Amino acid sequence: MIQVPAQYAIYPVIDAALNGTNAALLLVGRSYIKRRRMAAHRAVMIAALIASALFLTSYLYYHWLVGSVHFQGQGWSRPVYFTLFAG
C-alpha cells in the first residue's frame, strides 16, 4: 500500500473543502434562481464553476504526483465509504 508523502497530505483536505464550497454554492444558486434573482444566480454559478475547476486541478495534480491511493479506513467507516461511492 502506498504511503502519501507528508508534503502532499494536505491535498485531500483542499479537495474536500473545494467540494464542500461547490456544494454550498450550488445550493445558494438554486435558492437565487427560485427567487428569480438572475444576476446573483449567475455570479454564484460562475463561482461554483471556478471552485469545481480548482478542485479538478488539485485532484489531478495530487494523483499525478502520488498515484492511486486506496481507502485505509477500518470498521464501520469502510462500508459507509464504499456505499457512498457505489451510488
C-alpha positions as CSV (number, residue, x, y, z in Angstrom):
1,M,0.0,0.0,0.0
2,I,1.3,3.4,-0.9
3,Q,2.2,5.9,1.8
4,V,1.4,9.5,0.9
5,P,4.4,11.8,1.3
6,A,3.8,14.5,4.0
7,Q,4.1,17.4,1.6
8,Y,1.1,16.1,-0.4
9,A,-1.1,15.1,2.6
10,I,-2.9,18.5,2.5
11,Y,-4.4,17.9,-1.0
12,P,-7.3,15.6,0.1
13,V,-8.3,18.3,2.7
14,I,-8.1,21.0,0.0
15,D,-10.2,18.8,-2.4
16,A,-12.8,18.2,0.3
17,A,-13.0,21.9,1.1
18,L,-13.4,22.8,-2.6
19,N,-16.1,20.2,-3.0
20,G,-17.9,21.5,0.1
21,T,-17.7,25.0,-1.2
22,N,-19.0,23.9,-4.6
23,A,-22.0,22.1,-3.0
24,A,-22.8,25.2,-0.9
25,L,-22.5,27.5,-3.9
26,L,-24.9,25.2,-5.9
27,L,-27.5,25.3,-3.1
28,V,-27.2,29.1,-2.9
29,G,-27.5,29.4,-6.6
30,R,-30.6,27.2,-6.6
31,S,-32.2,29.4,-4.0
32,Y,-31.4,32.5,-6.0
33,I,-32.9,31.2,-9.2
34,K,-36.1,30.1,-7.3
35,R,-36.4,33.7,-6.2
36,R,-35.7,35.0,-9.7
37,R,-32.5,36.8,-8.7
38,M,-30.8,36.2,-12.0
39,A,-27.7,38.3,-11.6
40,A,-26.9,36.8,-8.2
41,H,-27.6,33.3,-9.6
42,R,-25.2,33.9,-12.4
43,A,-22.4,35.2,-10.1
44,V,-22.8,32.2,-7.8
45,M,-22.8,29.7,-10.7
46,I,-19.6,31.3,-12.0
47,A,-18.1,30.9,-8.6
48,A,-19.2,27.3,-8.4
49,L,-17.6,26.7,-11.8
50,I,-14.3,28.2,-10.6
51,A,-14.4,26.1,-7.4
52,S,-15.1,23.0,-9.5
53,A,-12.2,23.7,-11.8
54,L,-9.9,24.3,-8.9
55,F,-11.0,21.0,-7.4
56,L,-10.3,19.2,-10.6
57,T,-6.9,20.8,-11.0
58,S,-6.0,20.0,-7.4
59,Y,-7.3,16.4,-7.6
60,L,-5.5,15.6,-10.9
61,Y,-2.2,17.2,-9.7
62,Y,-2.3,15.2,-6.4
63,H,-3.0,11.9,-8.2
64,W,-0.4,12.7,-10.9
65,L,2.2,13.1,-8.1
66,V,1.1,10.4,-5.7
67,G,-0.7,7.9,-7.9
68,S,-3.6,5.8,-6.8
69,V,-4.3,5.7,-3.0
70,H,-6.6,3.1,-1.6
71,F,-9.0,3.8,1.3
72,Q,-7.4,2.7,4.5
73,G,-10.3,3.1,6.9
74,Q,-11.4,0.1,9.1
75,G,-14.6,-0.7,11.0
76,W,-17.9,1.0,10.3
77,S,-16.4,3.7,8.1
78,R,-15.3,1.3,5.4
79,P,-18.8,0.1,4.3
80,V,-20.1,3.7,4.6
81,Y,-17.3,4.9,2.4
82,F,-17.9,2.3,-0.3
83,T,-21.7,2.7,-0.2
84,L,-21.3,6.4,-0.8
85,F,-19.1,5.9,-3.9
86,A,-21.1,2.9,-5.2
87,G,-24.1,5.1,-5.9
